[in-house]
Amino acid sequence: MISNVIKKLFNRTIDIVFGVILAFIIVGIAIGAGQLVFSVWDLLKLEGVTGQYINIITDVLTLYVLIELSRSIADYFVSHKLKLSLIIDAAIVFIIREILIALFKHKIDPSMIYALSTFLFVLGALRTSAILLYQREKMIANENSE
């Protein structure tokens, strides 16, 4: 009896916390998208080919990371668990963001490229494993229901 009350309280608290986090991420995405629109005017300045493009590329890639994180939190409200695959997707997007920005700025040494590439490979392997495991569980569930 008491454990059910505690479990309901815990689940409700987690829902509220994730709701607040999701609200902040949505506000951050909206503000970031607005700032991105206003930063287009900076492109009109004649500061060379790269000019303000690095800032826009950084902002766009940051918005991608925020969108991936918000997808994982929004999915929590459907399944009441955080899916590893969505979190890995956000991490992959973040690592790719960091690699692209560093390469674009020409401020990355080979050892860092190797380290980030290895990390990206591991995340890709985890993502592939998560998909294969999900498909296997789905197939087993279908066989058991027949």
ChimeraX attribute file (.defattr): number of C-alpha atoms within 10 A of each C-alpha:
attribute: neighborCount
match mode: 1-to-1
recipient: residues
	/A:1	6
	/A:2	7
	/A:3	8
	/A:4	9
	/A:5	10
	/A:6	11
	/A:7	12
	/A:8	12
	/A:9	12
	/A:10	12
	/A:11	13
	/A:12	12
	/A:13	12
	/A:14	13
	/A:15	16
	/A:16	12
	/A:17	12
	/A:18	17
	/A:19	16
	/A:20	12
	/A:21	14
	/A:22	19
	/A:23	13
	/A:24	13
	/A:25	18
	/A:26	15
	/A:27	12
	/A:28	15
	/A:29	19
	/A:30	13
	/A:31	12
	/A:32	17
	/A:33	15
	/A:34	11
	/A:35	13
	/A:36	17
	/A:37	11
	/A:38	10
	/A:39	16
	/A:40	13
	/A:41	10
	/A:42	14
	/A:43	15
	/A:44	10
	/A:45	10
	/A:46	10
	/A:47	10
	/A:48	9
	/A:49	8
	/A:50	12
	/A:51	14
	/A:52	18
	/A:53	16
	/A:54	14
	/A:55	15
	/A:56	18
	/A:57	16
	/A:58	15
	/A:59	18
	/A:60	16
	/A:61	19
	/A:62	18
	/A:63	19
	/A:64	17
	/A:65	22
	/A:66	20
	/A:67	17
	/A:68	21
	/A:69	20
	/A:70	23
	/A:71	16
	/A:72	21
	/A:73	23
	/A:74	16
	/A:75	15
	/A:76	16
	/A:77	13
	/A:78	9
	/A:79	9
	/A:80	13
	/A:81	11
	/A:82	15
	/A:83	14
	/A:84	13
	/A:85	19
	/A:86	18
	/A:87	18
	/A:88	20
	/A:89	19
	/A:90	20
	/A:91	19
	/A:92	21
	/A:93	19
	/A:94	19
	/A:95	18
	/A:96	17
	/A:97	20
	/A:98	17
	/A:99	18
	/A:100	16
	/A:101	18
	/A:102	15
	/A:103	13
	/A:104	14
	/A:105	11
	/A:106	9
	/A:107	9
	/A:108	14
	/A:109	10
	/A:110	8
	/A:111	9
	/A:112	12
	/A:113	14
	/A:114	11
	/A:115	11
	/A:116	16
	/A:117	15
	/A:118	12
	/A:119	15
	/A:120	19
	/A:121	13
	/A:122	13
	/A:123	18
	/A:124	17
	/A:125	12
	/A:126	15
	/A:127	19
	/A:128	13
	/A:129	13
	/A:130	16
	/A:131	14
	/A:132	12
	/A:133	12
	/A:134	13
	/A:135	12
	/A:136	12
	/A:137	12
	/A:138	12
	/A:139	11
	/A:140	11
	/A:141	11
	/A:142	10
	/A:143	9
	/A:144	8
	/A:145	6
	/A:146	5
